[in-house]
Amino acid sequence: MTSTTPGRGDALVLFGITGDLAKKMLLPALFRLSLRGVLPERVVGVTHGGWTLERLRAHVHDSVADHGPFDEGDFARFAGALRLATIDYDDPGSFRSIAEQADGCRILVHYLAIPPNLYARAAERLAQAGLNGEARLAVEKPFGQDLASARALQADLTRHFPDERLLRVDHFLGKDAVENLLAFRFANTMLSGVLQRPLMRSVQITLAEDFGVEDRGGFYDSTGALRDVVQNHLLQMLAYFVMEAPRTGSAQDILNERVRALKAVRTVLPEDCVLGQYAGYLDVPGVRPQSRTETYAALRTWVDTDRWAGVPFTIRTGKALARTATEIVVEFHRPTPRYYHTACTQDATPDLVRLRISPRPGASFHLFVQRPGDPSQVEPVTAAVDFTGLSGDNVTAYEYVLADALAGDPRRFTRMDLVEESWRIVGDILDPGTAPLPYEPGGSGPEQAERLTTDGRWLPHADA
């Protein structure tokens, strides 16, 4: 895919411009792009009818006004790029309205912020209207519901848009703090040297949220924790962390190493997975009665490479937990207590390196130092640094994703072989046919998940 600079003659065609994702993420991100001077000539909002351009501009105004710096003059310039197209999926001819609004534009990027079951239909209708040409097609996750459906979706979409112009969005790949995992690993020789299997005891990866499903019951109940964040966000984050150094910094070399990393991750066995559902989930509007959808997932796997062989990786995510945090914690083997008293080193927090993605991206090192006045005793201390220039913010992530979609840079998107490996890893634990374990909101999830950890307990959070 050739990289270009978005601008005059380009158009972003945004399906779902009136939806929740656009309101909370995409429109504020586009406004930020306009402040940077990299917005395309036109932003064509696609709706099902009942909207006027004036109403759309008012909707966009409300969406962006509460996200960072806002000036009415800046918004007026941004709003000048907005266009409105009205379509009906049952009427192929209606898609000509997109062509009319994008007439004369050199490059089209169709961004589908719509339910995944409409992706194939939208691609077909765009092709029938002659809107595929050299255009790119961006689709949100999840890409499929399992390996078979992902491959079927790939076949449907590439029938109209070749794979090199198909962009699979995972906004986690647009987060500075996630991309920084590569710099943390490969720009620091000291750290790269200690991340070796003889020294490491375990790795825990967490994406915890202290809120529930809220107003997303209908979507979430058909998705669940494994499909919503594990198969995509967390496994892509794992790939960044365990991959080896790419041959060069090119997008394709980085993507190739991410694929090699996921190929080395074992398929998760059912006995190495615990699923849960928080009390009160069944009362959320849109959730089916007696739903078995999981709001919590914990799993254990291994990465079979020379660097990571034998080191257990425990991954967990959940709604309605005690805190909101995304982090990777590396646990090192405890020191042999030849000189220091055994009680001290066994009961204290073990040597840890913690990488925080959010909130407050940064790193902390949990070390032992001598206890004052007693050289035979040690006690834990923490050295921490904030990555103040990096962001784990979702709007910023979408700003990068949209800029790359417009420029044709594939590095922040998910290649199909990455999608296939991700579905392979979780394929045996999807839809187990049994009810998830209940857990109370505000805790750490089902107690049964602790058996997946090295010592039968989760490592403490940064603020514990």
C-alpha positions in Angstrom: 0.0 0.0 0.0 1.5 3.3 -1.0 1.7 6.0 1.7 0.4 9.4 0.8 -0.4 12.6 2.7 -4.1 13.2 3.1 -5.4 16.5 2.0 -6.9 18.2 -1.1 -8.7 15.7 -3.3 -9.1 13.0 -0.6 -12.4 12.0 1.1 -13.2 10.0 4.2 -16.6 8.3 3.9 -17.8 7.7 7.4 -20.5 5.1 7.8 -22.2 5.3 11.2 -21.4 9.0 11.7 -24.4 9.3 13.9 -23.5 6.3 16.0 -21.9 5.9 19.4 -18.4 5.1 18.3 -18.3 8.2 16.0 -19.7 10.4 18.7 -17.3 9.4 21.4 -14.1 8.7 19.4 -14.0 9.2 15.6 -15.5 12.7 15.4 -13.3 14.2 18.2 -10.3 12.4 16.5 -11.2 13.9 13.1 -11.5 17.4 14.7 -8.0 17.0 16.1 -6.7 16.0 12.6 -8.3 19.2 11.3 -6.4 21.2 13.9 -3.2 19.6 12.6 -4.1 20.4 9.0 -4.3 16.8 7.8 -8.0 16.5 7.4 -9.1 15.4 3.9 -11.0 17.8 1.7 -14.3 16.1 2.5 -15.8 14.0 5.3 -18.9 12.4 3.9 -21.2 11.2 6.7 -23.4 8.3 5.7 -26.9 8.0 7.3 -30.1 6.0 6.7 -32.2 9.1 6.3 -34.0 11.7 8.4 -30.9 13.9 8.6 -30.1 17.2 7.0 -26.6 18.7 6.7 -27.5 21.3 9.3 -28.6 18.6 11.8 -25.4 16.6 11.1 -23.2 19.6 11.7 -25.0 20.3 15.0 -24.5 16.7 16.0 -20.8 16.8 15.2 -20.5 20.1 17.1 -21.9 18.5 20.2 -19.6 15.5 19.8 -16.4 17.4 19.6 -17.1 20.3 21.9 -16.2 18.4 25.1 -13.0 16.8 23.9 -10.0 19.0 24.5 -9.4 22.5 23.1 -12.4 23.9 21.2 -12.7 27.0 19.2 -15.8 28.0 17.1 -13.6 29.3 14.3 -11.7 26.0 14.2 -15.0 24.1 14.2 -16.4 26.2 11.3 -13.4 25.2 9.2 -13.8 21.6 10.1 -17.6 21.7 9.5 -16.9 23.1 6.0 -15.5 19.7 5.0 -18.7 17.8 6.1 -21.1 16.4 3.6 -24.2 14.2 3.9 -25.1 11.0 2.0 -28.3 9.1 2.6 -28.3 5.4 1.7 -30.5 2.3 1.9 -28.8 -1.1 2.0 -31.8 -2.6 0.1 -31.4 0.0 -2.7 -28.1 -0.3 -4.5 -28.9 3.0 -6.4 -28.9 4.9 -3.2 -25.2 4.5 -2.8 -24.8 6.9 -5.7 -25.4 9.7 -3.2 -21.9 8.9 -1.8 -20.4 9.3 -5.2 -22.2 12.6 -5.7 -20.8 14.0 -2.4 -17.3 12.6 -3.1 -17.3 13.7 -6.8 -13.8 14.7 -7.9 -12.0 13.3 -4.9 -8.8 11.4 -5.8 -8.7 8.9 -2.9 -11.6 7.5 -0.9 -11.4 5.9 2.5 -14.6 4.1 3.5 -14.7 3.7 7.3 -17.3 1.3 8.5 -18.3 2.2 12.0 -21.4 0.0 11.8 -22.4 -3.4 13.0 -20.0 -6.1 11.6 -23.0 -8.0 10.0 -23.3 -5.1 7.6 -19.6 -5.1 6.5 -20.0 -7.4 3.5 -23.2 -5.8 2.3 -21.7 -2.3 2.5 -18.6 -3.5 0.5 -20.8 -5.0 -2.2 -23.0 -1.9 -2.5 -19.9 0.4 -2.7 -18.5 -1.8 -5.5 -21.8 -1.7 -7.4 -21.7 2.1 -7.2 -18.2 2.1 -8.6 -16.8 3.4 -5.3 -14.2 0.7 -4.7 -11.7 1.5 -7.5 -8.5 2.6 -5.7 -10.4 3.2 -2.4 -9.5 1.7 1.0 -12.0 0.0 3.3 -11.6 0.2 7.1 -13.6 -2.1 9.3 -13.8 -2.1 13.1 -13.1 -5.2 15.3 -14.1 -7.9 15.9 -13.2 -9.3 12.5 -15.5 -12.3 12.5 -16.8 -14.2 15.5 -14.4 -17.1 15.2 -11.8 -18.4 12.8 -14.3 -19.7 10.2 -16.4 -16.6 10.1 -13.3 -14.4 9.9 -12.2 -16.3 6.8 -15.6 -16.0 5.3 -15.7 -12.3 6.0 -12.3 -11.9 4.4 -13.5 -13.7 1.3 -16.6 -11.4 1.1 -14.6 -8.2 1.5 -11.7 -9.0 -0.8 -14.2 -9.8 -3.5 -14.6 -6.0 -3.8 -11.5 -4.6 -2.0 -8.1 -6.3 -2.4 -6.4 -7.3 0.8 -3.7 -4.5 0.5 -6.5 -1.9 0.7 -8.5 -3.6 3.5 -7.7 -2.0 6.9 -8.7 -4.0 10.0 -9.0 -1.5 12.9 -7.8 -2.2 16.4 -7.5 1.1 18.1 -5.2 -0.3 20.8 -2.5 -0.4 18.0 -2.9 3.4 17.8 -2.0 4.0 21.5 1.5 5.5 22.1 1.7 3.6 25.3 1.2 0.2 23.5 3.6 1.1 20.7 6.1 2.0 23.3 6.4 -1.7 24.2 8.7 -2.0 21.2 10.9 0.9 22.3 10.9 -0.4 25.9 12.1 -3.8 24.7 14.5 -2.9 22.0 15.9 0.6 22.8 17.1 -0.5 26.3 19.8 -3.2 26.3 19.6 -3.6 30.0 15.9 -4.5 29.9 16.2 -6.7 26.8 18.9 -8.7 28.7 16.8 -9.5 31.7 13.7 -10.5 29.8 15.0 -14.0 29.4 13.4 -17.3 30.6 16.1 -18.2 33.2 15.2 -15.0 35.1 11.5 -14.7 34.6 9.0 -16.5 36.7 5.7 -15.3 35.1 4.0 -12.6 33.1 0.5 -11.2 33.9 -1.4 -9.0 31.5 -4.5 -7.2 32.7 -7.2 -5.0 31.2 -9.6 -4.2 34.1 -12.5 -1.8 34.1 -14.3 -0.6 37.2 -17.6 0.0 35.3 -20.1 -2.4 33.8 -21.6 -2.8 30.4 -23.7 0.4 31.0 -25.7 1.2 27.8 -24.0 -1.3 25.5 -26.0 -4.3 26.6 -27.3 -5.3 23.1 -23.8 -5.2 21.5 -21.9 -6.7 24.5 -24.3 -9.6 24.9 -23.6 -10.8 21.4 -19.8 -10.3 21.9 -18.5 -11.0 25.4 -15.1 -10.4 26.9 -13.1 -12.9 24.8 -14.3 -11.4 21.5 -14.5 -7.8 22.7 -10.9 -7.4 24.1 -9.0 -10.7 24.4 -8.9 -11.9 20.8 -7.9 -8.4 19.6 -6.6 -5.9 22.1 -4.8 -8.1 24.5 -3.3 -10.6 22.1 -2.0 -7.8 19.9 -0.5 -6.2 23.0 1.0 -9.6 23.9 2.5 -9.8 20.3 4.2 -6.4 20.8 5.6 -7.5 24.1 7.0 -10.9 23.1 8.1 -10.3 19.5 11.7 -10.2 18.6 13.3 -7.1 17.0 12.2 -6.6 13.4 14.8 -6.6 10.7 14.0 -2.9 9.9 11.5 -0.4 11.2 9.3 -0.8 8.1 5.6 -1.5 8.6 5.9 -5.0 6.9 8.9 -6.1 9.0 7.1 -5.1 12.2 3.9 -6.9 11.1 5.9 -10.0 10.1 7.4 -10.2 13.6 4.0 -9.7 15.2 2.8 -12.7 13.2 5.8 -14.8 14.3 5.1 -13.9 17.9 1.5 -15.0 17.8 2.3 -18.2 15.9 4.4 -19.2 18.9 1.5 -18.7 21.4 -0.1 -21.9 22.4 -3.8 -22.5 21.8 -5.6 -22.0 25.1 -7.0 -25.2 26.6 -10.5 -25.1 28.3 -8.9 -26.1 31.6 -6.7 -23.0 31.4 -9.6 -20.6 31.1 -12.1 -19.2 33.7 -15.1 -17.1 32.5 -17.2 -15.0 34.8 -20.3 -12.7 34.8 -20.9 -9.9 37.3 -24.0 -9.9 39.4 -26.5 -7.5 37.9 -25.4 -8.0 34.3 -28.7 -9.8 33.4 -30.6 -6.6 34.5 -28.8 -4.5 31.8 -31.2 -3.4 29.0 -30.5 -5.4 25.9 -29.1 -8.4 27.7 -30.9 -11.6 27.0 -32.6 -13.4 30.0 -30.4 -16.1 31.3 -27.5 -14.9 29.1 -24.3 -16.9 29.3 -22.1 -14.1 27.9 -18.9 -13.6 29.9 -18.0 -10.2 31.3 -14.8 -11.6 32.7 -12.1 -13.9 31.2 -8.9 -15.2 32.6 -6.6 -17.6 30.6 -3.2 -19.1 30.8 -0.9 -19.8 27.9 2.8 -20.1 26.9 5.0 -18.6 24.2 7.2 -21.3 22.7 10.3 -19.4 21.7 13.8 -19.5 23.0 13.3 -16.3 25.0 9.9 -17.2 26.6 9.7 -21.0 26.7 8.3 -22.3 30.0 7.2 -18.8 31.3 3.5 -18.9 32.0 1.5 -15.9 30.7 -1.8 -15.2 32.5 -4.2 -12.8 30.8 -7.3 -11.4 32.4 -10.0 -8.8 31.6 -13.2 -7.9 33.2 -16.0 -5.5 33.7 -17.2 -4.1 37.1 -13.8 -4.8 38.8 -12.2 -2.9 41.6 -10.2 -0.5 39.4 -9.5 0.5 35.8 -6.1 -0.4 34.6 -4.2 -1.9 31.6 -0.8 -3.2 32.4 1.9 -5.9 31.9 3.7 -7.2 35.0 6.8 -9.3 34.7 7.7 -11.3 37.8 11.3 -12.4 38.3 12.5 -15.4 40.3 13.0 -14.6 44.0 16.5 -14.4 45.2 18.1 -17.4 46.9 18.0 -16.5 50.7 21.6 -17.4 51.5 22.4 -14.2 53.3 19.0 -12.4 53.7 16.4 -14.0 56.0 14.0 -16.3 54.2 10.9 -14.8 55.8 11.7 -11.4 54.3 12.1 -12.5 50.7 9.3 -15.0 50.7 6.6 -12.7 52.2 7.6 -9.5 50.4 6.5 -8.6 46.9 8.8 -10.3 44.5 11.0 -8.5 42.0 8.6 -7.0 39.4 8.8 -4.8 36.3 5.4 -3.2 35.7 4.5 -1.5 32.4 1.4 0.7 32.7 -0.6 1.3 29.5 -3.3 3.2 31.3 -4.0 5.2 33.4 -0.8 7.3 33.5 1.4 5.3 31.1 4.7 4.5 32.7 6.9 1.8 34.3 7.7 0.8 37.8 10.4 -1.4 39.2 9.7 -3.3 42.5 13.1 -3.9 44.1 14.6 -5.0 47.5 16.8 -2.8 49.6 18.5 -3.3 53.0 16.3 -2.6 56.0 17.7 0.4 57.9 20.0 -0.8 60.7 19.8 -4.5 59.9 22.0 -5.7 56.9 20.5 -9.2 57.1 17.0 -8.0 56.3 15.6 -6.5 53.0 12.3 -4.7 52.3 10.5 -3.8 49.1 10.7 -0.4 47.4 9.3 0.9 44.2 11.0 3.1 41.6 8.5 4.5 39.2 8.6 6.8 36.1 5.7 8.2 34.2 5.9 8.3 30.4 4.5 11.8 30.3 4.8 12.3 26.6 2.9 9.1 25.7 -0.9 8.6 25.6 -3.2 5.7 26.4 -6.1 7.9 25.4 -8.7 6.3 23.0 -9.4 9.5 21.1 -5.7 10.0 20.5 -5.4 6.4 19.3 -8.2 6.9 16.8 -6.5 10.1 15.6 -3.4 8.1 14.7 -5.6 5.3 13.2 -7.5 7.7 11.0 -4.4 9.5 9.9 -2.8 6.2 8.9 -6.0 5.1 7.0 -5.9 8.3 5.1 -2.2 8.1 4.4 -2.3 4.4 3.5 0.2 3.3 6.2 -0.7 -0.3 7.4 1.5 -0.5 10.5 -1.3 0.3 13.0 -3.8 -2.2 11.5 -4.2 -5.9 11.9 -3.1 -8.2 9.0 -5.3 -11.2 8.1 -2.7 -13.7 9.3 -2.7 -11.9 12.7 -6.4 -12.2 12.8 -6.2 -15.9 12.0 -3.6 -16.6 14.7 -5.6 -14.7 17.3 -8.8 -16.7 16.6 -6.7 -19.9 16.7 -5.4 -19.0 20.2 -8.8 -18.6 21.7 -10.7 -20.9 19.4 -11.1 -23.8 22.0 -12.5 -21.5 24.7 -15.2 -19.6 22.8 -18.8 -20.5 23.6 -18.1 -23.3 26.2 -21.8 -24.1 26.7 -21.6 -23.7 30.4 -22.7 -20.7 32.5 -19.9 -18.3 33.5 -19.0 -18.1 37.2 -20.7 -15.3 39.1 -18.8 -12.5 40.8 -19.6 -9.4 42.7 -19.0 -5.9 41.3 -16.1 -4.1 42.8 -13.9 -7.1 43.4 -11.2 -9.0 41.4 -13.5 -11.4 39.6 -14.2 -15.1 40.3 -11.9 -16.6 42.9 -11.5 -19.7 40.7 -9.4 -17.7 38.3 -6.6 -17.4 40.8 -5.6 -21.1 40.2 -4.3 -20.0 36.8 -1.5 -17.8 38.4 1.9 -19.0 39.6 1.2 -18.8 43.3 -2.6 -19.0 43.3 -2.9 -15.2 43.5 -2.8 -12.2 41.3 0.2 -9.9 41.6 -0.7 -6.6 43.4 -1.8 -3.6 41.4 0.4 -0.6 41.2 -1.7 1.3 43.8 -2.0 -1.7 46.2 
